[in-house]
């Protein structure tokens, strides 16, 4: 069983609800990360998103590296070698 935080490591892109964003800032949470700390900032053109630890914590693994966040969004982290 995969952990969302493990899949974040080294990710160059994140797919959220079918849209690919390029990661700008990515922090795998540790014991010093609080619930409201930003763990991901990503961009797609002029659109920027950020996610906090609270938003990604306890994500449900659906298989093949896809996770459902508490808000219902589907998320998958990708490295450059995966994008063709």
BELDA-V510405 format. One record per residue. N is the residue number from 1. PHI is phi in radians with two decimals (none if undefined). Layout:
n;phi
N;PHI
N;PHI
//
This chain:
n;phi
1;none
2;-1.43
3;-1.91
4;-0.95
5;-1.12
6;-1.15
7;-1.29
8;-1.23
9;-0.99
10;1.31
11;-1.27
12;-1.69
13;-2.40
14;-2.33
15;-1.78
16;-2.13
17;0.86
18;1.50
19;-1.84
20;-1.57
21;-2.07
22;-1.56
23;-1.28
24;-1.88
25;-2.30
26;-2.50
27;-2.26
28;-1.27
29;-1.02
30;-2.37
31;-1.17
32;-1.70
33;-1.57
34;-1.59
35;-1.05
36;-1.67
37;-1.30
38;-1.28
39;-1.94
40;-2.59
41;-2.20
42;-2.50
43;-2.40
44;-2.41
45;1.08
46;-1.54
47;-1.58
48;-2.08
49;-2.26
50;-2.52
51;-2.25
52;-1.67
53;-1.02
54;-1.05
55;-1.27
56;-1.80
57;-1.13
58;1.12
59;-1.12
60;-1.60
61;-1.33
62;-1.84
63;1.99
64;0.93
65;1.39
66;-1.71
67;-2.24
68;-1.80
69;-1.36
70;-0.99
71;-1.45
72;1.69
73;-1.16
74;-1.70
75;-2.29
76;-2.54
77;-1.72
78;-2.29
79;-1.71
80;-0.93
81;-1.14
82;-1.46
83;-1.39
84;-2.10
//
